[in-house]
Amino acid sequence: MLTRFTAAVEGGGGAALAALFTEDGIYHDVFYGAFEGREKIAEMIDDHFWAHGEAYRWIMHEPVVSGDIGYAHWTFSFTSKLPEAAGARVAWDGMSRFQLRDGQILHYKEMFDIAIALRQTHFPADRIARVADKHVARLRAREAGGPHLPA
């Protein structure tokens, strides 16, 4: 599944990635937010990922599965198409959590230091700080048992 998952992202195959998810599956991307359902997941890859980057490379390391939960550490990179960083190679590592149901992905969520990625795409420091503040507020709300703030 991980091989098909990364190949779909690397090849711009939104429909191929979406087919790995349940009908009501959710792909929660740190940058773009949550996309629910196969149609929206396919649109995320085709209309967001590939609009902002190219030459994707996603390498999964050390996958583990226990019951219906899987984790993998990864290295992700792409060449930016953003005007501020066009042509720049952007890379970082992170971790993913896969909740599975009947051999398909029910919920995908990733975790990584977003500031590392934003800095490489030449986001201004004040914008990186605002994004970091938003993530800190979300973590504090979770820690306090409060509502989960939207991505």
N, C-alpha and C positions, 0 to 999 in steps of 0.2 A: 504494500500500500504506500509506504513512504517513497519508493522509487517512482511510482505512478504520480504521487502527489507533487514531488519536486519536478518531475519531467513536465507536468502540465503547466506549472508556473514558469519554468525555464523556457518552454516552447510557446507560451502565449495561448495555451489551450484552456480558456475559461470553461468551456463545456466539459472538457475532460476532467478538470478539477472538480467541477460541480457534481459530476457523476459519482465521485467518491463519497459524497455526502448523502445523508438521508433527505427525503423530500423537505423536511422541516429543519434541516441542518443549519448551523450558524458558523460562519467564519468570522472571528473577531480579530481584526487587524489593528495593530497599535496606531498606525498612521491614519487609516481611513475609517475606522470604527467597525461596527458589527453589520454583517450582511446575512440576512436570513432567507433560506430557500435557494434552490439550485439556480434559478434565473438570476437572482441578485449576486450570488457568488460568482457566476460566470461573468456578469457585468463588471464586478470588481476587478477581476484579472484583465479582461479585455479593455475596459474603459478607464481604469485607474493605473494599475501597474504598468501596462504597456503604453499608456499616454505619457508617463513620467520617467520611464526607463527602458533599457534594452540590454541585451547580453546578460541576462540573469544567470546566476549560478547559486544553487542552494544545496549544500551538502549536510545531510543528517548524520550525526554521530551518536553512538551509544544508545540506541533506542531500547526502551524497556516497556513491557506491557504487563499489567496485572489486572485480570478480569476485563472490565470494559474501559480501563484508563491506560493511556500510553503517554510516554514522555520521550523527547529526544532533544539533545543538545545539537546546535547547528551553527554553520557559518553561511552567511548570506551576502551576496554582492550583486551589483548591477552597474551599468554605465548610465549616468544621469542624462535625462533629456530636459530637465528644468532649465529655464533660461539663465539663472544665476550660476549654474554648475554644469552646463552642457558639456558632455564629453568626460566629466570627472568619474573615476571609478570609486564607488562607495561600497564599503564593506564593514560588517560587524558580526558579532556572534550573539546567540541568545538561546532560548529554550522554548519548546512548544509542549502543550498539553492537549491530547486528543481524547475526547470522550466518545466511545464507540457504541453502536447499537446494531446488532445483526450484521456485523462485518462492514459497516459503513460508519462514516464520521458523523456524529450527532452534533458535537461542538468542538471547535478548534480555537485555541487561544495561545497567544505568544507573549513572551516576556523578554525584554532587552532594554538596555540603556539608550533611550531615544535620543538623548543629547549627542551621543557619538555619531549617530546617523545624520542628524540635522546639521551638525557642524561640517560634515563632509559635503553637504549640499549647499554650503555657504549661506545658511539661514543667519540673519543678524542675531547678535547675542541677546538682545532684548526679547526677540521672539522665542529663542531657545529657553530663556528664563521663564517666560509665560507658560510654555508647554510643560516645563519641569514643575512649576508651581501647581499646575492643574493635576499632574500625576501625584504629587505629594498630597494634595487635598483628597484625592481618590483613595490613596493608601490610608490616610488618617481616618477617613470615614469608615473604611473596612475594619480597621483596628478597633474603632470605637463601637463596632457593631451596628453602625448606621446604614442608611441606604447606599447602594452602590451607585456612584455617580456615573453618568454616561461617558463613554470614551470620547 
